[in-house]
């Protein structure tokens, strides 16, 4: 018996990185999982090679486009009959100092990180509201949304917005038995980090009390908890998964 047997989950931005790790863990725990990404075909190869291939369903669409969101959420409902879990993981990050912030990058970060999250919550919560036991929505924010970080003013603003909307959505959707929480990861080893200058990150790494950078599976574990029935009385919370980072 898996913790998510019989559940249907949508995970945005799940073709790689943290989203992929969440998807594979959810499938391992018995869920039918919608793999979403804006890049068509980006997850097809690894899905076909996965031992959970029959449980992984790719849907490629732009979460910041309200019409695409509505069309695809209805298609998912038609295929799998319900939606129990939504993980808003898709995100865009550009690190730029004050005075050097690109308006185009700022617009894209808000469109994906904030507007996309809101669009998904709006569409999916309507489907979840029909479930007898409601559902669970998990928004991936960031520790920089709680504490800030030099060079990440816009990115931290978007993640701070995700934290704020999580608390409001939790209050608004509670009467429909829909729980809304957020995971706030610390530094996590993803493809994006591999492109970063590790020397510039040493100051932040030295502040991690557990002595290592997170891996995607660490974040996935927190998402499994919040999606499971063990968290049936947890809503409106921000869960840092940061190795006890001293900010």
Helices and strands as residue ranges (DSSP letters): E 8-11, H 17-28, E 32-37, H 44-49, G 53-55, E 56-60, H 66-80, E 85-88, H 103-109, I 110-116, H 117-128, E 135-140, H 143-147, H 153-173, G 174-176, E 178-185, E 188-189, H 191-194, H 198-205, E 214-215, H 216-227, G 229-231, E 238-241
